[in-house]
Amino acid sequence: MDHASFLHPPAAYRGIPLWSWNDRLERGEVLRQLQALQQGGFGGAFLHPRPGIWTPFLSAEWFAMVEACVEYGRHNGLQLWGYD
């Protein structure tokens, strides 16, 4: 790894937190939170459903949010993982 990579490591070498989903999933809010994680220096996130989530797990609405996150990650160099 060169000096520049050490100062600004790629996503694979940055922290990737558990991102708890426990409310109604709305595209704008989900993408805003993902952008905040990116701006905070994280390399991505583990999408982690928790009790209290109002969006039905594995529904079409659920997968639309996952797809939006994956697209954001693809275009912004973030790694998105599913965790259940």
Secondary structure by P-SEA (a helix, b strand, c coil): ccccccccccccccccccccccccccaaaaaaaaaaaaaacccccccccccccccccccaaaaaaaaaaaaaaaacbbbbbbcc
